[in-house]
Amino acid sequence: MQAIDQLASALAAVLGAAAGGALAQEQHGHADFCAPTSKATPVLSTSDFDGDGTVTRKDIRLLRQQLRTGQYVDFFDRNADHVLDRKDIAIAAAEAGSAGTEPDRQLAAAYQGTKACRNIGSAIRAGFVPWTPSFHGHGTHRVQRPEKGSLGYAFDPGAPEGLNDDFCAQQK
């Protein structure tokens, strides 16, 4: 169960980070859970950003491309210092040849699979519809196939059934 909780927490972090921003702890209602005294850890256990199972030059290239955008995305932050810089590249280079984990592959698939939906208009065009009312700090949860419900869903991290548009809305 703990591994599932860790994966869920990491998946939530990457999806939130993918939008390029984070809410203040007191705004999203989880201040006790996200205590400021907790130590940050990298989203991925290795620098396997493309999720192919091994840290390669392509992964380092993806990190460099993100660094050049000037936009912080914690999916790429290898030392969890809230800065993308040469230190992260050095860590990724040192991890070259390392094997990624199944959770890393799933997180990379989720990161890549949600790229198109980081803009609310794109998410709506992709068929995501409101499923919950909007709540301060959480936005609206959207689902792509509400008629199936949770019983008809097969987990595919690269094609999520649901999104939280509060994150997408930051990219309007």
Phi, psi and omega per residue, in radians:
M1 nan -0.655 -3.108
Q2 -1.098 -0.674 3.130
A3 -1.103 -0.669 3.114
I4 -1.137 -0.762 3.108
D5 -1.069 -0.716 3.127
Q6 -1.140 -0.734 3.120
L7 -1.115 -0.767 3.137
A8 -1.081 -0.745 3.124
S9 -1.111 -0.765 -3.140
A10 -1.156 -0.710 3.117
L11 -1.095 -0.745 3.095
A12 -1.083 -0.691 -3.139
A13 -1.131 -0.775 -3.109
V14 -1.208 -0.659 3.118
L15 -1.166 -0.667 3.080
G16 -1.203 -0.717 -3.123
A17 -1.209 -0.547 -3.108
A18 -1.005 -0.526 3.135
A19 -1.387 -0.140 3.043
G20 1.553 0.271 -3.141
G21 -2.775 2.867 3.098
A22 -2.375 2.603 3.113
L23 -1.486 2.632 3.046
A24 -1.094 2.533 -3.067
Q25 -0.983 -0.726 -3.098
E26 -1.244 -0.318 -3.131
Q27 -1.384 -0.539 -3.037
H28 -1.732 0.074 2.982
G29 1.402 0.192 3.126
H30 -2.067 0.622 -3.056
A31 -1.017 -0.641 3.129
D32 -1.205 -0.687 -3.124
F33 -1.249 -0.688 -3.077
C34 -1.795 0.867 -3.080
A35 -1.012 2.398 -3.111
P36 -1.097 -0.236 3.125
T37 -1.467 -0.141 3.139
S38 -1.265 2.530 -3.106
K39 -1.520 2.259 3.110
A40 -1.240 2.533 3.058
T41 -2.286 2.694 3.106
P42 -1.050 2.618 3.117
V43 -1.109 -0.799 -3.131
L44 -1.739 2.658 3.100
S45 -1.392 -0.397 3.024
T46 -2.384 3.076 -3.096
S47 -1.531 0.587 3.139
D48 -1.429 1.250 -3.037
F49 -1.197 -0.496 3.141
D50 -1.561 -0.133 3.054
G51 1.266 0.399 -3.134
D52 -1.501 -0.011 3.073
G53 1.778 -0.176 -3.122
T54 -2.515 2.469 3.067
V55 -1.351 2.077 -3.083
T56 -2.252 -3.131 3.076
R57 -1.035 -0.582 3.127
K58 -1.065 -0.695 3.128
D59 -1.131 -0.732 3.121
I60 -1.144 -0.666 3.084
R61 -1.102 -0.723 3.090
L62 -1.063 -0.731 3.106
L63 -1.113 -0.780 3.123
R64 -1.075 -0.709 3.113
Q65 -1.084 -0.743 3.127
Q66 -1.151 -0.704 3.128
L67 -1.051 -0.703 -3.128
R68 -1.170 -0.412 3.129
T69 -1.218 -0.398 -3.079
G70 1.356 0.062 -3.129
Q71 -1.768 2.179 3.111
Y72 -1.321 2.212 3.029
V73 -2.339 2.014 -3.000
D74 -1.173 -0.208 3.017
F75 -0.968 -0.586 -3.083
F76 -1.691 -0.070 -3.049
D77 -1.414 1.714 -3.021
R78 -1.310 -0.389 3.119
N79 -1.979 0.134 3.058
A80 0.934 0.693 3.110
D81 -1.757 0.157 3.107
H82 1.169 0.437 3.093
V83 -2.457 2.349 2.990
L84 -1.691 2.080 -3.077
D85 -2.704 -2.955 -3.123
R86 -1.063 -0.471 3.102
K87 -1.086 -0.702 3.126
D88 -1.174 -0.680 3.103
I89 -1.128 -0.723 3.126
A90 -1.085 -0.719 3.120
I91 -1.131 -0.793 3.139
A92 -1.072 -0.741 3.135
A93 -1.111 -0.694 3.121
A94 -1.160 -0.437 -3.133
E95 -1.552 -0.005 -3.124
A96 -0.908 2.312 -3.123
G97 1.553 -0.214 3.135
S98 -1.234 2.573 3.105
A99 -1.452 2.416 3.022
G100 -1.437 2.961 3.119
T101 -1.828 2.929 3.077
E102 -1.063 -0.773 3.065
P103 -1.039 -0.657 3.083
D104 -1.068 -0.756 3.141
R105 -1.109 -0.695 3.131
Q106 -1.184 -0.724 3.121
L107 -1.143 -0.702 3.099
A108 -1.121 -0.711 3.106
A109 -1.107 -0.720 3.121
A110 -1.144 -0.735 3.125
Y111 -1.069 -0.864 -3.134
Q112 -1.192 -0.687 -3.077
G113 -1.224 -0.343 -3.129
T114 -1.783 0.043 -3.132
K115 -0.947 -0.798 -3.073
A116 -1.190 -0.341 -3.064
C117 -1.809 0.330 3.119
R118 -1.436 0.007 3.037
N119 -2.077 2.243 -3.036
I120 -1.015 -0.655 3.105
G121 -1.088 -0.719 3.113
S122 -1.144 -0.694 3.117
A123 -1.095 -0.732 3.127
I124 -1.143 -0.752 3.109
R125 -1.111 -0.504 3.111
A126 -1.379 -0.031 3.058
G127 1.724 0.160 3.106
F128 -1.370 2.236 -3.094
V129 -2.110 2.683 3.130
P130 -1.046 2.420 3.120
W131 -2.103 -0.448 3.107
T132 -2.291 2.794 3.009
P133 -1.168 2.818 3.113
S134 -1.378 2.313 3.107
F135 -2.100 2.450 3.128
H136 -0.942 2.196 3.101
G137 1.506 -0.188 -3.141
H138 -2.181 -0.322 -3.136
G139 1.172 -2.745 -3.133
T140 -1.852 2.337 3.011
H141 -1.437 2.329 -3.138
R142 -2.084 2.534 3.082
V143 -2.209 2.656 -3.103
Q144 -1.596 -0.538 -3.097
R145 -2.312 1.221 -3.063
P146 -1.136 -0.408 -3.107
E147 -1.199 -0.389 3.127
K148 -1.370 -0.535 -3.041
G149 1.135 3.129 -3.065
S150 -1.219 -0.379 -3.094
L151 -1.276 -0.425 -3.107
G152 -1.707 0.253 -3.017
Y153 -1.782 2.230 3.013
A154 -1.806 2.166 -3.065
F155 -1.055 2.130 3.039
D156 -2.458 1.768 -3.065
P157 -1.076 -0.401 3.135
G158 -1.454 -0.161 3.124
A159 -2.438 1.276 -3.058
P160 -1.143 2.561 3.089
E161 -1.432 -0.406 -3.093
G162 -2.290 2.716 3.080
L163 -2.415 2.798 2.986
N164 -1.957 1.931 -3.017
D165 -1.306 -0.102 3.036
D166 -1.060 -0.664 3.091
F167 -1.240 -0.772 3.139
C168 -1.079 -0.650 -3.069
A169 -1.091 -0.443 3.137
Q170 -1.155 -0.325 -3.059
Q171 -1.785 0.189 -3.121
K172 -0.935 nan nan
